[in-house]
Amino acid sequence: MDRNIRSVDDVLALMDGLFAPEADRWTAGGSAWWDGFYADRARPVPFFAAKPDENLVSCLDRGLVPAGGRALDLGCGPGRNALHLAARGFEVDAVDLSPTALAWAEERARAAGARVRFHQGDAFGAAGAGLVGPYDLIYDSGCFHHLPPHRRVSYLDLLDRLLAPGGRFALTCFASGAMGSELSDAEFYGRARLEGGLAYTPEALRWVFDGLTEVELRRMNDEPEASGSFGEAFLWTALFRRPE
């Protein structure tokens, strides 16, 4: 007989276990899947290219995100946005589940002469616990939509703990009607998998992050291959500001 629930973390871990092990893309157990995803660097994956998100570049260029300060890149992959932030004067921490992705990111950082502190592990577990805020910018390009509904609790806790008063939070995620699953939150638990990731509407994003002030929420620009920035129109881009 097990009686092992006495904290929110215990409940979250229990709910993690409702998903099939091979569906895990968000805990330390999911690192092997991401390693396989990043193993072949020649795969025609648009965001493997060493160029930053167009919305990040735009927000910095327009002053919506002040340059400099401290930045945290969640789910940094091969480091393309982390390197851009370092080039724009930020002191950057970047975290990812995949050692393979981080090895690639570290190679890119060395080649660019960029200083980025890379952290391997679960941003909402042990790796995240080792991060010390506050951060002036927390940036997420494609991490949020791979979390099951109950892990939004962990995500919001991380923002509350690490984002500076007046700091900016920006993300890209699957846009409803264009990419990602549109099942209700409850339905995912019956299927035991995330069906490739969760789609969001603007209203859903505003509801999840209602403790923050919306600065901008729009579809990502579809950038041509020759562009210096990454952009795919099946994504939302959002920028929020934490009240002082």
N, C-alpha and C positions, 0 to 999 in steps of 0.2 A: 504494500500500500504506500503510495507516494503522496506526501503533503509538502509540496516544494514551491508554493506560491506565497510570497509575502511582500513583494515589492513590484513596482512598475516594470523594472528590468526583468523580473521573473515572468511577468505576463507577456512582455514583448518577446522573450525567448520562446515561451510556449507557442505564441502565434507564429513565430518564424518556423517552428516545427510542423505547422499545418501544411506547409508547402513541401512538394517533393524535393529531395536533396538536389536533383539535377536542375531544378528551377531556380536555385539560389544564385542571385547576382549581387547581393547586398551585404552578406556577412563575410567573415574571413574564409568560410567554407566555399565561397564563390570565386575565390582568387584563381583557382585552376581553370575555370571556364574562361575568365578574362585573359589568362595567360595564353590559352589556345587561340583566342580571338586576335591577340596582338602578335602571335608568333610569326606570321608571314607578313613582313612589312611591305611586300610588293602587291598585296591584295588591293583591288580598286575600291578602297573605302574612302569616301571624300574627306573625312576628318582625320585621316592619317597624314594628310599634307601638313607641312610645317608652316602653317599660317593661322593667325588668330581669328576668332569669331568677328564677323563684321559689326555686330552690335557692341561688342566690347571696344573695338577701335572707335566706333562712332561716339559712344558715351564719353570716352576719354577726350576725343577731339573737340567735342562740344562742351566740355567742362561739366557734364552731368555727374561724372565721377572724377573728383580732383586727383591729379597725378601725385604720386609719392605716397608715403605712409606705408602701412602694413597690409598685405593682401593674403588671403587664403584661397587656393584653388582646390575645390572638391571634385574628386574623380578626374584627376588631371590627365590621365592617359599618357600619351607620349610627350606631354609638356608644352604643347603649342601656345596655349593661353598664358601659362606660367612664365614662359620666356618673354612673351610680349609685355607682360606686366613688369618683369624685371627690367626690360629695356626702357620702360616708361618711368623708371625711378622707384618702383615699389620694392620693399623688402618682402620676399615671397616665401610662403610655405605652401607646399603642394602635396596632396595625399591621394593615394590610389590603392586599391586592393591588389593589383597585379604587379609582381616583381618584374615581369617581362616588359610591361609598359614603362615602368620606372627606369629600367636599364636603358631603354630607348630614349627616354626623356633626359636622363643624365648624360648620355652621349651628345644629344643636341645642345644641352646646356654647356658642356665643355667646348664644343665646336664654336658656340656663339660667345664664349667668355662670359656667360651669364651666371649670376649667383642665385641659386634657388635651393632651398632646403626641402628635399623630398622625403616623404614619410610613407612607408609601406604598411598597409593594414586598413582596418575598418574605421572610417572617420567617425562613426557613431558608436565605436567600441574602444578598444585599447589604444589604437592610434590617435583617435580623437581626444581621448582623455589626456594624452601627452601634449596637446596643443595649448599654448598659452596666449590668450587674447590680451587686450582687445585688437580686433582687426578693423581697419578702415573700410576694407572691401572684402566681402566673401563672394566668390564667383563659382558658379556651377554650370558647366556645359554638358548636360546629358546624364547627370547622376540622379536627380530627383525623380525622373519618370521611370527609373528602374527599381524604385522602392515600393514594397507592398504598402497598402493603406495604413496599417498600424505603425509603420516606421516613420510616418510623418511626425509622430510624437517625438521620436529621437531627433529628427531633423530640426524641428522647432526649438527643442531644448538646446541643440548645438548653436543655433542662431542667437538664442537668448543669452547663452553663456559667453560667446566669443565675439559677437558683432558690437563694435563700439557705439556709444550714443552718437547719433548723427551719421553713423556709418552707412555704407551702401551695400545692398544685397542684390545680385543680378544672377539671372539664370536663363538657360534655354531648355525647352522641354517640348515633347510631342504635342502637336496641335490637334484638337478634336476635329474629325472630318478629314484629316490629312494623313495622320500617322498615329499608330498606337491603338491599344484596345479601349473600347468604350463601354465595357462591362461596368456594372455598379461595383462599388467597393466590396459589398458582401459577396458578390458572385465569384470573386477571385479565390475565396477561401474554399468554396465548393470544388473548384477546378484544380486547386493546389499548384497553380502556376500563374505567371503574370502575362502570358500571351504576348511576349515581346516587349512589354512596357505599357505604361498607362498614358492614355490621352487626357488632356486637360482643356477645359474651356477657359476663357478669360475670367468668367464669374467664379469658377472653381479656384483659380489661382488667387483671386482677390479674397476669397473666403478663407483659404488656407493661411494666407499671409496678412490677415486683417489687422494684426498688431503693428504693421509697417505702413508707411505712406507710399502710395504708388507714385512713381515719377514717370514711368513710361511702360506701356505694354503694347506690343505690336508683333506682327509676323516678321520673321527673319527675312531679309532680302535674299533672293536667289542669286548668288554670286557666280559669274562665269569662271571657267577653269583658269583663265588667265589672270583673274583677280588676285590681289595680294591678301585677300581675306576669305575666310570660309563663310558660306551662307547657303542654307537650304530652306525653301519656303514652307516645308512641312513642320517647322518649329515655331513656337512662340519665343519671343525674347521679352524679358521683363526686368525692370529696374525698380527697386524699392529703397526707401530710406528709413532708417530707424529714428524715431523721435529723440531729441536731445534729452 
